[in-house]
Amino acid sequence: MFIDTHLHLVARDRITYPWLKDVAALDRDWTFQDYETIARRIGIEGVLHMEVDCAPTDIAAENTFVGELMAQPGSLMRGAISSARPESGDCEAFLDTLDLDVVKGIRRVLHVVPDDLSQGSLFRENVRRIGKKGLPFDICVLQRQLPLARDLVDACPDTVFVLDHCGVPDIAGDGFADWAQSISALAKRPHVNAKISGITAYAKPDWTLETLRPYVEHIIECFGWDRVVWGSDSPVCTLNSSLDQWMAVTQALIADASETERASLTHRNAQRIWSI
């Protein structure tokens, strides 16, 4: 059983995505029906929708959209990781409006904003509020920003964090050494988890299984099997692979793991972290 903790859906008829115009390969609708068809074939039995950095005025609409998908008979959808603006004075009120039967976590993409945004006192206060709501906070940063992530999690010791995409390693640029050092430091914080999700997107087009192996193995070595989860990052993963290729790579990389270790990565940790 796999729970995909990182699916993006694009529904341009009801939600606005300002950034999509700059990524031609992704600038189309990505439907849940198409995703479910592939997911059921490759062993995915549940999924969390990851916010797609939509226009701030459409955040509530995106969460409503996910709720509708959850309500469909036999749906794989288990909940939403909602966008939020912790830097805003309205964040506390926004959190109070959330339907926690639908919203299971929060994310604010940090590589599209100034580096100092997550260092502000209001931002950190609101991330602490997110933790008090029982909601994990997904960290989406570039490799060079991993020290900023470390500072944020240190300021919010009672919030559970999930580091997206193995910390976005610069695989194409062979940045393993600096990335590995930052990951080792971040993993010392017990309230931080790591998401092994769609890292084919950060490699060169001719990547192989062995290209990705040291990154996945280092994440598991540092965080341990009890603090890692799996995600597809569909459709972003399609920039350099396919969803079924990413699943095949994952299966190969954990082939020697025990049944308990596999279960922890593939679904049990996700069930615990997001209460699904």
C-alpha positions in Angstrom: 0.0 0.0 0.0 1.3 3.4 -1.0 -0.1 6.7 0.2 1.0 9.5 -2.2 1.5 12.6 0.0 2.2 15.0 -2.8 -0.3 15.3 -5.7 -1.0 18.5 -7.5 -4.2 18.9 -9.5 -4.8 21.8 -11.9 -8.4 22.9 -12.5 -8.1 26.1 -14.5 -11.9 26.5 -14.9 -12.3 27.2 -11.2 -8.8 28.1 -9.7 -6.2 30.6 -10.9 -2.5 29.6 -10.9 -0.4 32.7 -11.8 2.9 30.8 -12.1 1.8 28.2 -14.7 2.1 30.6 -17.6 5.9 30.4 -17.1 6.0 26.5 -17.2 4.6 25.6 -20.6 5.0 21.8 -20.0 2.6 22.0 -17.0 0.2 24.7 -18.2 -2.9 22.6 -18.8 -5.5 20.8 -16.7 -4.3 17.9 -14.6 -7.4 15.9 -13.5 -8.0 13.6 -10.6 -9.6 11.1 -13.0 -6.4 10.7 -15.1 -4.3 10.5 -11.9 -6.5 7.8 -10.3 -6.3 5.7 -13.4 -2.5 5.5 -13.2 -2.4 5.4 -9.4 -4.6 2.3 -9.1 -2.5 0.5 -11.6 0.8 1.1 -9.7 -0.4 0.4 -6.1 -1.3 3.8 -4.8 -4.3 3.4 -2.4 -4.6 6.9 -0.9 -3.4 10.4 -1.8 -3.1 13.9 -0.2 -3.5 16.9 -2.5 -0.7 19.4 -2.2 -1.6 23.0 -2.7 -0.5 24.3 -6.1 0.5 27.9 -5.1 -2.8 29.2 -6.6 -3.8 32.9 -6.3 -4.3 33.7 -2.6 -8.0 34.5 -3.2 -8.5 30.9 -4.5 -7.1 29.0 -1.5 -10.5 28.3 0.0 -11.8 27.2 -3.5 -8.9 24.8 -3.8 -9.7 23.2 -0.5 -13.4 23.0 -1.4 -12.4 21.3 -4.6 -10.4 18.7 -2.7 -13.3 18.1 -0.3 -15.6 17.4 -3.3 -13.1 14.8 -4.5 -12.9 13.2 -1.1 -16.7 12.8 -1.2 -16.8 10.8 -4.4 -17.6 7.1 -3.9 -14.4 5.0 -3.7 -12.2 8.1 -4.0 -8.5 7.7 -3.3 -8.4 11.3 -2.0 -7.7 11.5 1.7 -7.3 15.3 2.3 -5.7 18.6 1.4 -2.4 20.2 2.4 -3.6 23.7 2.1 -1.8 26.8 1.1 -1.5 29.6 3.7 0.2 32.9 4.2 1.9 32.8 7.6 3.5 36.2 6.9 0.0 37.8 7.0 -1.8 39.3 9.9 -4.9 37.5 8.7 -3.4 34.0 9.0 -4.8 33.2 12.5 -8.3 34.0 11.3 -7.8 32.0 8.1 -6.7 28.9 10.2 -9.9 29.2 12.2 -12.0 28.9 9.0 -10.4 25.6 7.9 -12.5 22.4 7.7 -10.1 20.0 9.5 -12.0 17.0 8.1 -10.5 18.1 4.7 -7.4 20.1 5.5 -4.7 17.8 7.0 -1.7 20.1 6.7 -0.3 23.5 5.6 2.3 24.6 3.2 3.8 27.9 2.1 6.3 27.6 -0.8 9.4 29.4 0.3 11.6 29.4 -2.8 9.3 31.8 -4.6 9.6 34.5 -1.9 12.4 36.5 -0.4 14.7 34.4 1.8 14.0 36.5 4.9 10.2 35.8 4.8 10.4 32.7 7.0 12.7 34.5 9.4 10.1 37.1 10.4 8.5 37.0 13.9 4.9 37.0 12.6 5.6 34.1 10.1 7.1 32.0 12.9 4.3 32.9 15.3 1.8 31.7 12.8 3.7 28.5 12.0 3.6 27.8 15.8 -0.2 28.4 15.6 -0.4 25.9 12.8 1.3 23.3 15.1 -1.2 24.1 17.9 -4.0 23.3 15.4 -2.4 19.8 15.1 -1.5 20.5 11.5 2.0 19.6 10.1 3.8 22.3 8.0 5.5 21.2 4.7 8.8 23.0 4.0 9.5 23.6 0.3 12.9 25.2 -0.1 15.8 24.9 -2.6 19.0 23.2 -1.5 20.7 26.6 -0.8 17.9 27.5 1.6 18.2 24.4 3.8 19.9 26.5 6.6 16.8 28.8 6.5 14.6 25.7 7.0 16.8 24.7 10.0 16.3 28.1 11.6 12.5 28.0 11.1 12.1 24.5 12.7 14.3 25.6 15.6 12.0 28.5 16.2 8.9 26.3 16.2 9.8 23.2 18.3 6.2 22.1 18.8 5.2 22.1 15.1 5.6 19.0 13.1 7.5 19.7 9.8 7.8 17.7 6.6 10.7 18.6 4.2 9.5 18.3 0.6 11.4 16.6 -2.2 14.4 15.6 -0.1 15.2 19.3 0.2 15.3 19.8 -3.6 18.9 18.5 -4.1 20.9 19.9 -7.0 21.3 16.5 -8.6 22.0 17.9 -12.1 24.7 20.1 -10.7 26.3 17.3 -8.6 25.7 19.3 -5.4 25.6 16.2 -3.2 28.2 17.2 -0.6 26.7 20.5 0.5 23.2 19.0 0.4 24.2 16.0 2.4 25.8 18.2 5.1 22.6 20.3 5.4 20.3 17.3 5.5 22.4 15.7 8.3 22.1 18.9 10.4 18.3 19.2 9.7 17.6 15.6 10.5 18.9 16.1 14.1 15.6 17.9 14.8 13.2 15.1 15.8 10.1 17.1 14.8 11.2 17.2 11.2 10.3 14.5 8.7 11.5 14.1 5.1 9.4 13.4 2.0 11.0 11.3 -0.8 9.1 12.8 -3.7 9.7 13.3 -7.4 13.4 14.0 -7.3 13.8 12.9 -10.9 12.8 16.5 -11.7 16.1 17.8 -10.3 18.4 15.4 -12.3 19.6 15.6 -15.8 17.4 14.0 -18.5 19.7 10.9 -18.7 19.3 10.1 -15.0 19.4 6.4 -13.9 18.5 4.6 -10.8 22.1 4.9 -9.5 21.9 8.7 -10.1 19.2 8.9 -7.4 20.3 6.2 -5.1 22.8 8.2 -2.9 20.2 10.9 -2.3 17.4 8.6 -1.2 19.8 6.5 0.9 21.2 9.5 2.7 17.7 10.8 3.5 16.8 7.4 5.0 20.1 7.1 6.8 19.7 10.5 8.4 16.0 10.5 9.2 15.4 6.8 9.8 12.5 4.8 8.5 10.1 6.3 11.1 10.5 9.8 9.7 10.2 9.4 5.9 7.2 9.5 3.7 6.6 9.0 0.0 5.1 11.3 -2.6 4.9 11.5 -6.4 5.0 15.2 -7.0 2.8 14.6 -9.9 2.7 16.3 -12.4 6.0 18.0 -11.7 7.7 14.7 -11.8 6.6 14.4 -15.5 9.1 17.1 -16.4 11.8 14.4 -16.3 10.1 11.1 -15.9 6.6 9.7 -15.5 4.6 8.7 -12.4 5.0 5.0 -13.1 8.7 5.4 -13.6 9.1 7.2 -10.3 7.1 4.4 -8.6 9.4 1.8 -10.3 12.5 3.7 -9.1 11.1 3.8 -5.6 10.4 0.1 -5.6 13.9 -0.7 -6.7 15.5 1.6 -4.1 13.7 -0.1 -1.2 13.8 -3.6 -2.5 16.1 -4.7 0.3 14.1 -3.0 3.1 12.2 -5.1 5.6 8.4 -5.3 5.5 8.2 -3.0 8.5 10.5 -0.5 6.9 8.7 -0.5 3.7 5.3 0.0 5.4 6.7 2.9 7.4 7.8 4.8 4.3 4.9 3.9 2.0 1.9 4.5 4.3 2.3 4.2 8.1 4.2 7.4 8.7 1.9 9.4 6.5 -1.1 8.0 8.4 0.4 9.2 11.6 1.7 12.6 10.6 -1.4 13.7 8.8 -4.0 11.7 10.9 -5.5 10.0 7.8 
